[in-house]
Amino acid sequence: MKETVDVTEYAGLIAKALPKGILLNTKNEKFNSMVIGWGGLGTTWSRPTFTVLVRENRYTKAPLDATGEFTISVPLEKPIPLITKVCGVQSGHDVDKVEAAHLTLVEPEVVSVPAIKEYPLTLECKVLYAQPLDLSKLPDDIREKMYPQDVDGSYHGANRDAHTVYVGEIVASYLIK
Ligand SMILES: Cc1cc2nc3c(=O)[nH]c(=O)nc-3n(C[C@H](O)[C@H](O)[C@H](O)COP(=O)(O)O)c2cc1C
């Protein structure tokens, strides 16, 4: 069962949950979920939005670009360690995260990407705008710390390459009961 919510009433919960990791879910050939710690709830072009930043080498990027849809799943309490470990370290390139993290998928309302029962607060989003970061415009300290160029950039967890920023319009928001 789902209970529709006014997402602004959960702004504080989302802001506190983000640094510990919430989930960005996609589905093209298969469902995949990755932990995100950056991004946020907002109003963009007078629409309710959720913005995410996804690095080039994540499995997540291709299905996000192909479908233009994602769901965000937020725990109401502490994150579940197994979910953080699987979805925040392993890649959809290598594993089926539904099986590995014991995720229970829930049919979505508007988009084609399922929600996750274990993290009940759900935002369904459609991408309005996507833009790779121009690293030259970042403050030097952030660029050097977050995008070191003297490391191996070839594996999915590498931090050398830039993020793409995706602004998603929130088209449904609910709690899974
Ligand atoms: C707490 C935490 C926050 C993270 N935040 C982000 C983020 O905002 N953007 C990003 O691209 N990767 C982030 N990551 C890394 C991805 O979750 C990780 O590389 C994941 O394995 C990618 O999965 P995928 O290859 O299946 O897409 C974060 C990881 C953790 C543990």
The ligand as an SDF file (V2000), in Angstrom:
LIG
                    3D

 31 33  0  0  0  0  0  0  0  0999 V2000
   27.5210    7.2100    1.1430 C   0  0  0  0  0  0  0  0  0  0  0  0
   27.7940    7.1150   -0.3610 C   0  0  0  0  0  0  0  0  0  0  0  0
   27.4230    8.1710   -1.1920 C   0  0  0  0  0  0  0  0  0  0  0  0
   27.6730    8.1120   -2.5690 C   0  0  0  0  0  0  0  0  0  0  0  0
   27.2640    9.1650   -3.3710 N   0  0  0  0  0  0  0  0  0  0  0  0
   27.4310    9.1030   -4.7280 C   0  0  0  0  0  0  0  0  0  0  0  0
   26.9210   10.1690   -5.5710 C   0  0  0  0  0  0  0  0  0  0  0  0
   26.2650   11.1240   -5.1100 O   0  0  0  0  0  0  0  0  0  0  0  0
   27.1880   10.0730   -6.9010 N   0  0  0  0  0  0  0  0  0  0  0  0
   27.8840    9.0170   -7.4650 C   0  0  0  0  0  0  0  0  0  0  0  0
   28.0900    8.9890   -8.6900 O   0  0  0  0  0  0  0  0  0  0  0  0
   28.3350    7.9880   -6.6780 N   0  0  0  0  0  0  0  0  0  0  0  0
   28.1140    7.9910   -5.3320 C   0  0  0  0  0  0  0  0  0  0  0  0
   28.5310    6.9530   -4.5390 N   0  0  0  0  0  0  0  0  0  0  0  0
   29.2260    5.8100   -5.1650 C   0  0  0  0  0  0  0  0  0  0  0  0
   28.2710    4.8030   -5.8280 C   0  0  0  0  0  0  0  0  0  0  0  0
   27.1900    4.4860   -4.9690 O   0  0  0  0  0  0  0  0  0  0  0  0
   29.0310    3.5030   -6.1620 C   0  0  0  0  0  0  0  0  0  0  0  0
   30.1150    3.7760   -7.0200 O   0  0  0  0  0  0  0  0  0  0  0  0
   28.1340    2.4180   -6.7500 C   0  0  0  0  0  0  0  0  0  0  0  0
   28.8160    1.1840   -6.6650 O   0  0  0  0  0  0  0  0  0  0  0  0
   27.7470    2.6890   -8.2020 C   0  0  0  0  0  0  0  0  0  0  0  0
   26.8500    1.6690   -8.5980 O   0  0  0  0  0  0  0  0  0  0  0  0
   26.5410    1.3390  -10.1360 P   0  0  0  0  0  0  0  0  0  0  0  0
   27.8750    1.1240  -10.8450 O   0  0  0  0  0  0  0  0  0  0  0  0
   25.7010    0.0990  -10.0740 O   0  0  0  0  0  0  0  0  0  0  0  0
   25.7910    2.5190  -10.7120 O   0  0  0  0  0  0  0  0  0  0  0  0
   28.2970    6.9760   -3.1490 C   0  0  0  0  0  0  0  0  0  0  0  0
   28.6390    5.8880   -2.3130 C   0  0  0  0  0  0  0  0  0  0  0  0
   28.3970    5.9490   -0.9470 C   0  0  0  0  0  0  0  0  0  0  0  0
   28.7560    4.7650   -0.0740 C   0  0  0  0  0  0  0  0  0  0  0  0
  1  2  1  0
  2  3  1  0
  2 30  2  0
  3  4  2  0
  4  5  1  0
  4 28  1  0
  5  6  2  0
  6  7  1  0
  6 13  1  0
  7  8  2  0
  7  9  1  0
  9 10  1  0
 10 11  2  0
 10 12  1  0
 12 13  2  0
 13 14  1  0
 14 15  1  0
 14 28  1  0
 15 16  1  0
 16 17  1  0
 16 18  1  0
 18 19  1  0
 18 20  1  0
 20 21  1  0
 20 22  1  0
 22 23  1  0
 23 24  1  0
 24 25  2  0
 24 26  1  0
 24 27  1  0
 28 29  2  0
 29 30  1  0
 30 31  1  0
M  END
$$$$
